[in-house]
Amino acid sequence: MALLFRQIQALMRKNLLLVCSRRPITTFIRALAIPLVVILVIAFSKTWFASGGHWGVSSARQVRGLQSFEAPIRNRTNANTRIATLP
């Protein structure tokens, strides 16, 4: 377990030395600019690549009411009310 903590400490020290010893502009680009650009590309890709307000593959139609579905369901359940018996 001590070896694991030594390795973690060595990697943290190495990373901190790399970040602090390099020029500040490269740290800014790696830590802030690149992640911000990636987030903006992901966020706005829907508006860039989406078609102009055409959703679906068909023309627009009225939504049917629940009454149009009520009668076929009622007829089907009345016809299938028999209980199946095992042989």
Secondary structure, DSSP 8 states (H G I E B T S, - for coil): -HHHHHHHHHHHHHHHHHHHHS-HHHHHIIIIIHHHHHHHHHHHHHHHHS-SS--SSS-------THHHHHHHHHHHHHT-------
